[in-house]
Amino acid sequence: LGFRWFSPLIGWDVLAATYMAWTWAVIWSYDPAQTASHAEFEGPGRQTVFALILGGALASLVGVGVLLAKARPDHVTSVAPSVAV
């Protein structure tokens, strides 16, 4: 399989890592009161973020399925570790 089949999964991994790093960078130094205040501020947009993350997770599952479907039967074992990442 060529790089073009892996690029959506690589993009998803980069996006997920960026989201996690950004989130931790924002909340790392918060004390309990600051965390509660930030949670109240972020509360109204929580459903939108949940929908975006759920949509991205479903898209990544589709990407894995497409990648496995495009792999030749004798090369599935060589593609599986790449998909696992």
Distance bins in CASP14 RR format, pairs under 12 A and 6 or more apart:
PFRMAT RR
TARGET T0000
AUTHOR 0000-0000-0000
RMODE 2
METHOD distances of the structure
MODEL  1
1 7 0 0 0 0 0 1 0 0 0 0 0
1 9 0 0 0 0 0 1 0 0 0 0 0
1 66 0 0 0 0 0 1 0 0 0 0 0
1 67 1 0 0 1 0 0 0 0 0 0 0
1 68 0 0 0 0 1 0 0 0 0 0 0
1 69 0 0 0 0 0 1 0 0 0 0 0
1 70 1 0 1 0 0 0 0 0 0 0 0
1 71 1 0 0 1 0 0 0 0 0 0 0
1 72 0 0 0 0 1 0 0 0 0 0 0
1 75 1 0 0 1 0 0 0 0 0 0 0
1 76 0 0 0 0 0 1 0 0 0 0 0
1 78 0 0 0 0 1 0 0 0 0 0 0
1 79 1 0 0 1 0 0 0 0 0 0 0
1 80 0 0 0 0 0 1 0 0 0 0 0
1 82 0 0 0 0 1 0 0 0 0 0 0
1 83 0 0 0 0 0 1 0 0 0 0 0
2 10 0 0 0 0 0 1 0 0 0 0 0
2 67 0 0 0 0 0 1 0 0 0 0 0
2 70 0 0 0 0 1 0 0 0 0 0 0
2 71 0 0 0 0 0 1 0 0 0 0 0
2 75 0 0 0 0 0 1 0 0 0 0 0
2 79 0 0 0 0 0 1 0 0 0 0 0
2 82 0 0 0 0 0 1 0 0 0 0 0
3 9 0 0 0 0 0 1 0 0 0 0 0
3 10 0 0 0 0 1 0 0 0 0 0 0
3 11 0 0 0 0 0 1 0 0 0 0 0
3 67 0 0 0 0 0 1 0 0 0 0 0
3 82 0 0 0 0 0 1 0 0 0 0 0
4 10 0 0 0 0 0 1 0 0 0 0 0
4 66 0 0 0 0 0 1 0 0 0 0 0
4 67 0 0 0 0 0 1 0 0 0 0 0
4 70 0 0 0 0 0 1 0 0 0 0 0
5 63 0 0 0 0 1 0 0 0 0 0 0
5 64 0 0 0 0 0 1 0 0 0 0 0
5 65 0 0 0 0 0 1 0 0 0 0 0
5 66 1 0 0 1 0 0 0 0 0 0 0
5 67 1 0 1 0 0 0 0 0 0 0 0
5 68 0 0 0 0 0 1 0 0 0 0 0
5 69 0 0 0 0 0 1 0 0 0 0 0
5 70 1 0 1 0 0 0 0 0 0 0 0
5 71 0 0 0 0 1 0 0 0 0 0 0
5 75 0 0 0 0 0 1 0 0 0 0 0
5 79 0 0 0 0 1 0 0 0 0 0 0
5 82 0 0 0 0 1 0 0 0 0 0 0
5 83 0 0 0 0 0 1 0 0 0 0 0
6 12 0 0 0 0 0 1 0 0 0 0 0
6 13 0 0 0 0 1 0 0 0 0 0 0
6 63 0 0 0 0 1 0 0 0 0 0 0
6 64 0 0 0 0 0 1 0 0 0 0 0
6 66 0 0 0 0 0 1 0 0 0 0 0
6 67 1 0 0 1 0 0 0 0 0 0 0
6 70 0 0 0 0 0 1 0 0 0 0 0
6 71 0 0 0 0 0 1 0 0 0 0 0
6 79 0 0 0 0 1 0 0 0 0 0 0
6 81 0 0 0 0 0 1 0 0 0 0 0
6 82 1 0 0 1 0 0 0 0 0 0 0
6 83 0 0 0 0 1 0 0 0 0 0 0
6 85 0 0 0 0 1 0 0 0 0 0 0
7 13 0 0 0 0 0 1 0 0 0 0 0
7 14 0 0 0 0 0 1 0 0 0 0 0
7 63 0 0 0 0 0 1 0 0 0 0 0
7 66 0 0 0 0 0 1 0 0 0 0 0
7 67 0 0 0 0 0 1 0 0 0 0 0
7 82 0 0 0 0 0 1 0 0 0 0 0
8 14 0 0 0 0 0 1 0 0 0 0 0
8 15 0 0 0 0 0 1 0 0 0 0 0
8 56 0 0 0 0 0 1 0 0 0 0 0
8 59 1 0 0 1 0 0 0 0 0 0 0
8 60 0 0 0 0 1 0 0 0 0 0 0
8 61 0 0 0 0 0 1 0 0 0 0 0
8 62 0 0 0 0 1 0 0 0 0 0 0
8 63 1 0 1 0 0 0 0 0 0 0 0
8 64 0 0 0 0 1 0 0 0 0 0 0
8 65 0 0 0 0 0 1 0 0 0 0 0
8 66 0 0 0 0 1 0 0 0 0 0 0
8 67 0 0 0 0 1 0 0 0 0 0 0
8 70 0 0 0 0 0 1 0 0 0 0 0
8 83 0 0 0 0 0 1 0 0 0 0 0
9 15 0 0 0 0 0 1 0 0 0 0 0
9 16 0 0 0 0 0 1 0 0 0 0 0
9 56 0 0 0 0 0 1 0 0 0 0 0
9 59 0 0 0 0 0 1 0 0 0 0 0
9 60 1 0 0 1 0 0 0 0 0 0 0
9 61 0 0 0 0 0 1 0 0 0 0 0
9 62 0 0 0 0 0 1 0 0 0 0 0
9 63 1 0 0 1 0 0 0 0 0 0 0
9 64 1 0 0 1 0 0 0 0 0 0 0
9 65 0 0 0 0 0 1 0 0 0 0 0
9 66 0 0 0 0 1 0 0 0 0 0 0
9 67 1 0 0 1 0 0 0 0 0 0 0
9 68 0 0 0 0 0 1 0 0 0 0 0
9 79 0 0 0 0 0 1 0 0 0 0 0
9 82 1 0 0 1 0 0 0 0 0 0 0
9 83 1 0 0 1 0 0 0 0 0 0 0
9 84 0 0 0 0 0 1 0 0 0 0 0
9 85 0 0 0 0 1 0 0 0 0 0 0
10 16 0 0 0 0 0 1 0 0 0 0 0
10 17 0 0 0 0 0 1 0 0 0 0 0
10 60 0 0 0 0 0 1 0 0 0 0 0
10 63 0 0 0 0 0 1 0 0 0 0 0
10 67 0 0 0 0 0 1 0 0 0 0 0
10 82 0 0 0 0 1 0 0 0 0 0 0
10 83 0 0 0 0 0 1 0 0 0 0 0
10 85 0 0 0 0 1 0 0 0 0 0 0
11 17 0 0 0 0 1 0 0 0 0 0 0
11 18 0 0 0 0 1 0 0 0 0 0 0
11 19 0 0 0 0 0 1 0 0 0 0 0
11 56 0 0 0 0 0 1 0 0 0 0 0
11 59 0 0 0 0 0 1 0 0 0 0 0
11 60 0 0 0 0 1 0 0 0 0 0 0
11 63 0 0 0 0 0 1 0 0 0 0 0
11 85 0 0 0 0 0 1 0 0 0 0 0
12 18 0 0 0 0 0 1 0 0 0 0 0
12 19 0 0 0 0 0 1 0 0 0 0 0
12 53 0 0 0 0 0 1 0 0 0 0 0
12 55 0 0 0 0 0 1 0 0 0 0 0
12 56 1 0 0 1 0 0 0 0 0 0 0
12 57 0 0 0 0 1 0 0 0 0 0 0
12 58 0 0 0 0 0 1 0 0 0 0 0
12 59 1 0 0 1 0 0 0 0 0 0 0
12 60 1 0 1 0 0 0 0 0 0 0 0
12 61 0 0 0 0 0 1 0 0 0 0 0
12 62 0 0 0 0 0 1 0 0 0 0 0
12 63 0 0 0 0 1 0 0 0 0 0 0
12 64 0 0 0 0 1 0 0 0 0 0 0
12 67 0 0 0 0 0 1 0 0 0 0 0
12 83 0 0 0 0 0 1 0 0 0 0 0
12 85 0 0 0 0 0 1 0 0 0 0 0
13 19 0 0 0 0 0 1 0 0 0 0 0
13 20 0 0 0 0 0 1 0 0 0 0 0
13 56 0 0 0 0 0 1 0 0 0 0 0
13 60 0 0 0 0 1 0 0 0 0 0 0
13 63 0 0 0 0 0 1 0 0 0 0 0
13 64 0 0 0 0 0 1 0 0 0 0 0
13 82 0 0 0 0 0 1 0 0 0 0 0
13 83 0 0 0 0 0 1 0 0 0 0 0
13 84 0 0 0 0 0 1 0 0 0 0 0
13 85 1 0 0 1 0 0 0 0 0 0 0
14 20 0 0 0 0 0 1 0 0 0 0 0
14 21 0 0 0 0 0 1 0 0 0 0 0
14 85 0 0 0 0 0 1 0 0 0 0 0
15 21 0 0 0 0 0 1 0 0 0 0 0
15 22 0 0 0 0 0 1 0 0 0 0 0
15 52 0 0 0 0 0 1 0 0 0 0 0
15 53 0 0 0 0 0 1 0 0 0 0 0
15 55 0 0 0 0 0 1 0 0 0 0 0
15 56 0 0 0 0 1 0 0 0 0 0 0
15 57 0 0 0 0 0 1 0 0 0 0 0
15 59 0 0 0 0 0 1 0 0 0 0 0
15 60 0 0 0 0 1 0 0 0 0 0 0
16 22 0 0 0 0 0 1 0 0 0 0 0
16 23 0 0 0 0 0 1 0 0 0 0 0
16 52 0 0 0 0 0 1 0 0 0 0 0
16 53 0 0 0 0 1 0 0 0 0 0 0
16 56 0 0 0 0 1 0 0 0 0 0 0
16 57 0 0 0 0 1 0 0 0 0 0 0
16 59 0 0 0 0 0 1 0 0 0 0 0
16 60 0 0 0 0 1 0 0 0 0 0 0
16 85 0 0 0 0 0 1 0 0 0 0 0
17 23 0 0 0 0 0 1 0 0 0 0 0
17 24 0 0 0 0 0 1 0 0 0 0 0
17 85 0 0 0 0 0 1 0 0 0 0 0
18 24 0 0 0 0 0 1 0 0 0 0 0
18 25 0 0 0 0 0 1 0 0 0 0 0
19 25 0 0 0 0 0 1 0 0 0 0 0
19 26 0 0 0 0 0 1 0 0 0 0 0
19 49 0 0 0 0 1 0 0 0 0 0 0
19 52 0 0 0 0 1 0 0 0 0 0 0
19 53 0 0 0 0 1 0 0 0 0 0 0
19 56 0 0 0 0 0 1 0 0 0 0 0
19 57 0 0 0 0 0 1 0 0 0 0 0
20 26 0 0 0 0 0 1 0 0 0 0 0
20 27 0 0 0 0 0 1 0 0 0 0 0
20 28 0 0 0 0 0 1 0 0 0 0 0
20 53 0 0 0 0 0 1 0 0 0 0 0
21 27 0 0 0 0 0 1 0 0 0 0 0
21 28 0 0 0 0 0 1 0 0 0 0 0
22 28 0 0 0 0 0 1 0 0 0 0 0
23 30 0 0 0 0 0 1 0 0 0 0 0
23 38 0 0 0 0 0 1 0 0 0 0 0
23 42 0 0 0 0 0 1 0 0 0 0 0
23 49 0 0 0 0 0 1 0 0 0 0 0
23 53 0 0 0 0 0 1 0 0 0 0 0
24 30 0 0 0 0 0 1 0 0 0 0 0
26 34 0 0 0 0 0 1 0 0 0 0 0
26 35 0 0 0 0 0 1 0 0 0 0 0
26 38 1 0 0 1 0 0 0 0 0 0 0
26 39 0 0 0 0 0 1 0 0 0 0 0
26 41 0 0 0 0 0 1 0 0 0 0 0
26 42 0 0 0 0 1 0 0 0 0 0 0
27 34 0 0 0 0 1 0 0 0 0 0 0
27 35 1 0 0 1 0 0 0 0 0 0 0
27 36 0 0 0 0 0 1 0 0 0 0 0
27 37 0 0 0 0 0 1 0 0 0 0 0
27 38 1 0 0 1 0 0 0 0 0 0 0
27 39 0 0 0 0 1 0 0 0 0 0 0
27 41 0 0 0 0 0 1 0 0 0 0 0
27 42 0 0 0 0 0 1 0 0 0 0 0
28 34 0 0 0 0 0 1 0 0 0 0 0
28 35 0 0 0 0 0 1 0 0 0 0 0
28 38 0 0 0 0 0 1 0 0 0 0 0
29 35 0 0 0 0 0 1 0 0 0 0 0
29 38 0 0 0 0 0 1 0 0 0 0 0
30 36 0 0 0 0 1 0 0 0 0 0 0
30 37 0 0 0 0 1 0 0 0 0 0 0
30 38 1 0 0 1 0 0 0 0 0 0 0
30 39 0 0 0 0 1 0 0 0 0 0 0
30 41 0 0 0 0 0 1 0 0 0 0 0
31 37 0 0 0 0 1 0 0 0 0 0 0
31 38 0 0 0 0 0 1 0 0 0 0 0
32 38 0 0 0 0 0 1 0 0 0 0 0
32 39 0 0 0 0 0 1 0 0 0 0 0
33 39 0 0 0 0 0 1 0 0 0 0 0
33 40 0 0 0 0 0 1 0 0 0 0 0
34 40 0 0 0 0 0 1 0 0 0 0 0
34 41 0 0 0 0 0 1 0 0 0 0 0
35 41 0 0 0 0 0 1 0 0 0 0 0
35 42 0 0 0 0 0 1 0 0 0 0 0
36 42 0 0 0 0 0 1 0 0 0 0 0
36 43 0 0 0 0 0 1 0 0 0 0 0
37 43 0 0 0 0 0 1 0 0 0 0 0
38 46 0 0 0 0 0 1 0 0 0 0 0
39 45 0 0 0 0 0 1 0 0 0 0 0
39 46 0 0 0 0 1 0 0 0 0 0 0
40 46 0 0 0 0 0 1 0 0 0 0 0
42 48 0 0 0 0 0 1 0 0 0 0 0
42 49 0 0 0 0 1 0 0 0 0 0 0
42 50 0 0 0 0 0 1 0 0 0 0 0
43 49 0 0 0 0 1 0 0 0 0 0 0
43 50 0 0 0 0 0 1 0 0 0 0 0
45 51 0 0 0 0 1 0 0 0 0 0 0
45 52 0 0 0 0 0 1 0 0 0 0 0
46 52 0 0 0 0 0 1 0 0 0 0 0
46 53 0 0 0 0 0 1 0 0 0 0 0
47 53 0 0 0 0 0 1 0 0 0 0 0
47 54 0 0 0 0 0 1 0 0 0 0 0
48 54 0 0 0 0 0 1 0 0 0 0 0
48 55 0 0 0 0 0 1 0 0 0 0 0
49 55 0 0 0 0 0 1 0 0 0 0 0
49 56 0 0 0 0 0 1 0 0 0 0 0
50 56 0 0 0 0 0 1 0 0 0 0 0
50 57 0 0 0 0 0 1 0 0 0 0 0
51 57 0 0 0 0 0 1 0 0 0 0 0
51 58 0 0 0 0 0 1 0 0 0 0 0
52 58 0 0 0 0 0 1 0 0 0 0 0
52 59 0 0 0 0 0 1 0 0 0 0 0
53 59 0 0 0 0 0 1 0 0 0 0 0
53 60 0 0 0 0 0 1 0 0 0 0 0
54 60 0 0 0 0 0 1 0 0 0 0 0
54 61 0 0 0 0 0 1 0 0 0 0 0
55 61 0 0 0 0 1 0 0 0 0 0 0
55 62 0 0 0 0 1 0 0 0 0 0 0
56 62 0 0 0 0 1 0 0 0 0 0 0
56 63 0 0 0 0 0 1 0 0 0 0 0
57 63 0 0 0 0 0 1 0 0 0 0 0
57 64 0 0 0 0 0 1 0 0 0 0 0
58 64 0 0 0 0 0 1 0 0 0 0 0
58 65 0 0 0 0 0 1 0 0 0 0 0
59 65 0 0 0 0 0 1 0 0 0 0 0
59 66 0 0 0 0 0 1 0 0 0 0 0
60 66 0 0 0 0 0 1 0 0 0 0 0
60 67 0 0 0 0 0 1 0 0 0 0 0
60 83 0 0 0 0 0 1 0 0 0 0 0
60 85 0 0 0 0 0 1 0 0 0 0 0
61 67 0 0 0 0 0 1 0 0 0 0 0
61 68 0 0 0 0 0 1 0 0 0 0 0
61 83 0 0 0 0 0 1 0 0 0 0 0
62 68 0 0 0 0 0 1 0 0 0 0 0
62 69 0 0 0 0 0 1 0 0 0 0 0
63 69 0 0 0 0 1 0 0 0 0 0 0
63 70 0 0 0 0 1 0 0 0 0 0 0
63 79 0 0 0 0 0 1 0 0 0 0 0
63 83 0 0 0 0 1 0 0 0 0 0 0
64 70 0 0 0 0 0 1 0 0 0 0 0
64 71 0 0 0 0 0 1 0 0 0 0 0
64 79 0 0 0 0 1 0 0 0 0 0 0
64 80 0 0 0 0 1 0 0 0 0 0 0
64 82 0 0 0 0 0 1 0 0 0 0 0
64 83 1 0 1 0 0 0 0 0 0 0 0
64 84 0 0 0 0 1 0 0 0 0 0 0
64 85 0 0 0 0 0 1 0 0 0 0 0
65 71 0 0 0 0 1 0 0 0 0 0 0
65 76 0 0 0 0 0 1 0 0 0 0 0
65 79 0 0 0 0 0 1 0 0 0 0 0
65 80 0 0 0 0 0 1 0 0 0 0 0
65 83 0 0 0 0 1 0 0 0 0 0 0
66 79 0 0 0 0 0 1 0 0 0 0 0
66 83 0 0 0 0 0 1 0 0 0 0 0
67 75 0 0 0 0 0 1 0 0 0 0 0
67 76 0 0 0 0 0 1 0 0 0 0 0
67 78 0 0 0 0 0 1 0 0 0 0 0
67 79 1 0 0 1 0 0 0 0 0 0 0
67 80 0 0 0 0 1 0 0 0 0 0 0
67 81 0 0 0 0 0 1 0 0 0 0 0
67 82 1 0 0 1 0 0 0 0 0 0 0
67 83 1 0 1 0 0 0 0 0 0 0 0
67 84 0 0 0 0 0 1 0 0 0 0 0
67 85 0 0 0 0 0 1 0 0 0 0 0
68 75 0 0 0 0 0 1 0 0 0 0 0
68 76 1 0 0 1 0 0 0 0 0 0 0
68 77 0 0 0 0 0 1 0 0 0 0 0
68 78 0 0 0 0 0 1 0 0 0 0 0
68 79 1 0 0 1 0 0 0 0 0 0 0
68 80 1 0 0 1 0 0 0 0 0 0 0
68 82 0 0 0 0 0 1 0 0 0 0 0
68 83 1 0 0 1 0 0 0 0 0 0 0
68 84 0 0 0 0 0 1 0 0 0 0 0
69 76 0 0 0 0 1 0 0 0 0 0 0
69 79 0 0 0 0 0 1 0 0 0 0 0
69 83 0 0 0 0 0 1 0 0 0 0 0
70 76 0 0 0 0 0 1 0 0 0 0 0
70 79 0 0 0 0 1 0 0 0 0 0 0
70 83 0 0 0 0 0 1 0 0 0 0 0
71 77 0 0 0 0 1 0 0 0 0 0 0
71 78 1 0 0 1 0 0 0 0 0 0 0
71 79 1 0 1 0 0 0 0 0 0 0 0
71 80 0 0 0 0 1 0 0 0 0 0 0
71 81 0 0 0 0 0 1 0 0 0 0 0
71 82 0 0 0 0 1 0 0 0 0 0 0
71 83 0 0 0 0 1 0 0 0 0 0 0
72 78 0 0 0 0 1 0 0 0 0 0 0
72 79 0 0 0 0 1 0 0 0 0 0 0
73 79 0 0 0 0 0 1 0 0 0 0 0
75 81 0 0 0 0 0 1 0 0 0 0 0
75 82 0 0 0 0 0 1 0 0 0 0 0
76 82 0 0 0 0 0 1 0 0 0 0 0
76 83 0 0 0 0 1 0 0 0 0 0 0
77 83 0 0 0 0 0 1 0 0 0 0 0
77 84 0 0 0 0 0 1 0 0 0 0 0
78 84 0 0 0 0 0 1 0 0 0 0 0
79 85 0 0 0 0 0 1 0 0 0 0 0
END
